[in-house]
Amino acid sequence: MRKFINPLAVRMPTELHDRVRNAAKESGRSLNSELIARLERSFSSENQSLSGYADADLIREILIRHPNEPVLIQIGKLEK
C-alpha cells in the first residue's frame, strides 16, 4: 500500500523559522524532517507522564519565555 503525503504550506514568524532551520541543521535533518519529528514528539509526549524527569525542551522554553525570573521546577507540579 502506498502512503500519500499531504503537502502543507505553513506560515510562521521569521524568528521561529530560523530556530527550526537551525535545529534541523544541528540534527542533520531537512527542515521538513525536523518539523515532522517535532510534531510527532509533541503528540507522543501528550501520552507520557513527566514523573521522574523534566523534558529538556520544556525547561528550555520556560527559560526563554521567563529569562529574568527565578525558575524552580518541581516535577510533581508539572504533572496534570
C-alpha angles and dihedrals in degrees: 000000000000118000115224116218115209114222113228130190112207127192114208137162115274092241092055091046089052091050093050092045091051091047090051091051092049092050094044093242134126117253089253093051091048092052092048092048092050093047092048091048091050092054094045091049090057087071097045128085120231093219113138098011142033123232110253091220090054092050092047091051092050091051092048094049095044107030096154098047126086109248123217113175118196110185094212090059092052092060117087 
